[in-house]
Amino acid sequence: MKIDGPFYATMSDAAEDAKRLAAIGYDGVYSLEGSWDPFLPLVLASEHAPQLDIATGIAVAFPRNPSHIAYQAWDLQKFSKGKFFLGIGSQIKPHIEKRFGIEFSPPVARMREYIQAVKAFFDCWQNDVRLDFRGKYYHHTLMTPMFNAGKNPYGPPPILLGALGPKMTQVAGEVADGLVVHPFNTLPFLEQQAIPAVMEGLAMNNRSREDFIMQINAIVITGETDEEYQAAEASIKGLLGFYASTPSYKPPMDAVGYGDIQPVLNVLSKQGKWDELANAIDDDFIDAFTTRGKPEEIAGKLKEKYGRYADRLAIYAPYEAPDRMWKKIVSELKEST
């Protein structure tokens, strides 16, 4: 099991942050698509910490044409010497339609075609196969020598799909090379819904679990002092409340009996009452959606919870904490894995 760390860097601090995460002991880093581009900081990460795997976790697919993302992924795979993982996702409908201003529906069928289209570019460049992808949503049939990216000495980068619903998760198993499990997950949801959906998708193309990468994101709450722990928990409660207000994130809540609070939180979010979302998050909710405890307990708890399923375990802890604490936790995670 590889351990990935959160790479929240912008271009200005990417080099130093990558070196810091490598020193902690992470095997790889994943960038987020937030208020900055998820690809550009990875260039600096690869240059200044070349031992790290690098990944987008995730880049929003639909606003980018498959050709654009194929070229970006190809370049990063070459530059990183085969250490790049292309993580993509659909985002939710309001963002796609209102922030990016493009069509969203039907997301599952569109995403299946999207990944197939990207792979058609990869196949053209790597194997000299004529580009001839003709789908309902994407159409790519022209590749002249001037625009052919050429063979990649490290092979095509793996495509990992971020998915939460069962149909999108099945698409990951069907056409992608891996699944990015959203940090807003619970063990019953993972075992009863996500993994079975992946297996159904794999079976559709006669693939086995060994052909597939499971990257599971784990929300962690910990701290070296009581004050640090309480600050981390307060931060995560707000995050959980935000996730729980989103209708498409209801399935993991249903899996642990908390689905009934989702519509209530959604109303609060539409009213702009963001500060009130955390009030609905009780201790049982926190236990279901996070791994929490003293620093010396975290590695063991994460292994027990996810060790059977994760090929890559991504730590998600968006709060201030000392690097020495994470270095010890990562070291313990990598023992006997």
Secondary structure, DSSP 8 states (H G I E B T S, - for coil): -EEEEEE---TTTHHHHHHHHHHHT-SEEEE--SSS-SSHHHHHHHHH-TTSEEEES-EE-TTS-HHHHHHHHHHHHHHTTS-EEEEEE---HHIIIIIS-S--SSHHHHHHHHHHHHHHHHHHHHH-----EE-SS-EE----GGG-----TT----EEEEE-SHHHHHHHHHHSSEEEE-SS--HHHIIIIIHHHHHHHHHHTT--GGG-EEEEEEEEE--SSHHHHHHHHHHHHHHHHHHHTSGGGHHHHHTTT-GGGHHHHHHHHHTT-GGGGGGG--HHHHHHH-EES-HHHHHHHHHHHHTTT-SEEEEE--S---HHHHHHHHHHHHTT-
